[in-house]
């Protein structure tokens, strides 16, 4: 059974830091390109950062230099270290592999974890 469990979200002040985690099961994590996505109220879900099985990373322009994606294949876990957080980072954060990202529904996405950044 495919499952994604995101955690680590919190309410912080601007300039603060957080580390998000996503534990996965039911997928071949070690060979998957994994991504962190976020969705703010009234907005479409957007890709924040992505990491290949070789460790190559891609970031959206809005987070480049502030967020760092990493992975622990032994633990089937994806991380997102967030520094210098801004109010515009406020959103619900999700993880999923790239081959699931075009689909909707609980078979492809977890519950997410909420990040709220106050000015």
Secondary structure by P-SEA (a helix, b strand, c coil): cbbbbbcbbbbbcccbbbbbbbbbccccccccccbbbbbcccccccccccccccbbbbbcccccccbbbbbcccccbbbbbbcccccccbbbbbbbcccccccccccccccbbbbbbcc
